[in-house]
Structures are given as C-alpha cells and as structure tokens.
Amino acid sequence: MQHTKWMLPAAALITFAASPVSLAKEPAKPNAPLPHPEVYAKYDTDHNHIINVAEGDTMKSDFASNPNDPLLKPLDTNHDGKLDDKEIMAIAAKAPAPKPAKPKPANKKK
C-alpha cells in the first residue's frame, strides 16, 4: 500500500512530461506575411526572414542616428529612444519561418 501512494502521481507526471502537447505559441506559418515588411526589406540583407545580430546592430545604429525614423520608431515599444534586443527579437518572433529548400531531384542513370 505504501508504494501505491506515489505511483499514481508519478504516472501522471510521466504521462504529462512525455506528452507531445506544447504550451508554447504556435509558430508562424511559412506563407504568412512578414510583420513590418519594410523593415525586413531594408535590414534583412540575407533575405532569410531572420534578423541576425549584424542586421539588428545596423537597426540599432540607424535608430540611434535618427530616433524619429518612421520605419524604426514604432519598434521602440518601451519609448526609451533606442532599440534593444528584446524589441528587435519581438518583431523577429512574429516573422514566419523561412520556406524550406526544395530537395533536388536525384539523377537517375539508366
């Protein structure tokens, strides 16, 4: 009887931990439009739908030199006059995942 007291909670915990259900938000769909497409057009220089560190640094630098830039000012959500990593990551988190590359057809030799 002693062992059965902890078996049910342990089984429930194991079932929950092994469950494929995710509590995270559903990722954006690959064909969804980019948030702030003008920002991506200007700063996503490698066109992979991801604002990387170098691109983010360029955004920060441009905003620091012109804090009234109509393209970047709306991204300053805490209104401190500068873009921080959280603000840049917030727009990047809303971006759809890049489309996966299509596999190349195998060469069939006869």
Secondary structure, DSSP 8 states (H G I E B T S, - for coil): -HHHHHHHHHHHHHHHHH-----S-----TTS--SSHHHHHHH-TT-SS---HHHHHHHHHHHHH-TT-TTTGGG-TT-SSS--HHHHHHHHHTS---------------
